[in-house]
């Protein structure tokens, strides 16, 4: 029996963006399908956010093409400008720029585990609580494609683990495609289907287990990163 392939939701083919005579990114080719988590990693200035903007249609590529198979996209940017002096409840924040019902808000906050915060002021939330609210706001419209830029910034170690578990669960429940952009290599490596390592171009790509063994990854992040970030794997010996 032939296994059914999940629908591709986004395809980039040899995409590149050039500014002031310099390529910000070049020859970017990848695709992401429903139910899949794809993670983009790389050092500062490597083109991660630029690639996300190409995928979103914010930046038009100077070369190559972008094919979107859906218009239901949600994006959580790395930086969100909020006037923290204003009294803004979670409920009010959820409704900003989004026409969503109370039922949709309740369901999204429940999915991300923060329904109890619906009437709490944003300024009184912890880093982890705020990131969960941001995720709830993004998934309230049930997107097919979810793009998260540094989704665990401002969150402590324990909160990071919980958030990545939550992102996995949301991707599975909504059957959406999720693109993560992060410097947090350790947990990203262990909770993603495909990793793309950028440095202006795609240095290497593949499963977490294969990418940390590649020469390009080691050249970029060092041999220590390769050793410490290798996902846990083991084999059982049943002959005793």
Secondary structure, DSSP 8 states (H G I E B T S, - for coil): -------EEEEEEEEEEEETTEEEEEEEEEEEETT-EEEEE-STTSSHHHHHHHHHTSS--SEEEEEES-S-EEEE-S-----TTS--BHHHHHHTT----HHHHHHHHHHTT-GGGTTSBGGG--HHHHHHHHHHHHHTT--SEEEEESTTTT--HHHHHHHHHHHHHHHHHHT-EEEEE-S-HHHHHHS-SEEEEESSSEEEEE-HHHHTTSHHHHHHH-HHHHHHHS----------
